[in-house]
Amino acid sequence: MSTPHLLPNGRVLRYSFHERLVHWMAGISYVYLLLTGLAFWSPWLFWIAAALGGAAVSSQLHPWAGLVFVLAVVRMYQLWGAQMKKTPADKAWLEAMPHYVRNEDESMPSVDRFNPGQKILFWGFWWCGLLLLLSGIILWFTDAIPWSLRFLRYFAVIVHPVAALLTIGLFIIHVYMGTAAERGAFGSVVRGDVSRAWAKRHHQSWYESIVGESSAKK
């Protein structure tokens, strides 16, 4: 993964093209999984499957979209997993959460490239993604599972929707934080860059490390 750096136009590269590509692969496949999954979960929402090409098409594409999502999540783990580890600064940030909720960013402790909230989101999707993969494979190949191992079917039937509902909650938080709470965050996963003011305000330690790297190269 390339190190974020200062750009010639005075902005800061937050996400490389590869990182953004992987992010959108995960996002688009997840939205498709969300819609088709809800369609098969409740008769009241079955119209979604009809709008997406019909029940047969949705049921066939759902597990394949699940594989795309899992592969994207695994790649994100390879890209960001090391940066998502808990640090001593995370505790101070979490204790100052009321200031964050009130948009009092000047009262928040300095954080690196990802704040503790983003780390919780990341690990939530990671573990739920693994549960969805395991339970999804069982549901995909149910006919191949012998009756003596029927407990696996019960496991999948319970775990798959529970893990999916947890990801829906995380997804709603992710969309809200990226579009409404932190203005400029959504643009960073589209264009890849943010303003220096945004970087310094929301991720000061990360910004200072970039400035330091830039100065060292000079």
Secondary structure as UniProt FT lines:
FT   TURN            8..9
FT   STRAND          11..13
FT   HELIX           17..41
FT   HELIX           43..45
FT   HELIX           47..51
FT   TURN            52..53
FT   HELIX           55..80
FT   HELIX           81..84
FT   HELIX           88..95
FT   HELIX           97..101
FT   TURN            102..103
FT   HELIX           105..107
FT   HELIX           116..140
FT   HELIX           142..144
FT   HELIX           147..149
FT   HELIX           150..176
FT   HELIX           177..181
FT   TURN            183..184
FT   HELIX           185..188
FT   TURN            189..191
FT   STRAND          193..195
FT   HELIX           196..202
FT   HELIX           204..217
//
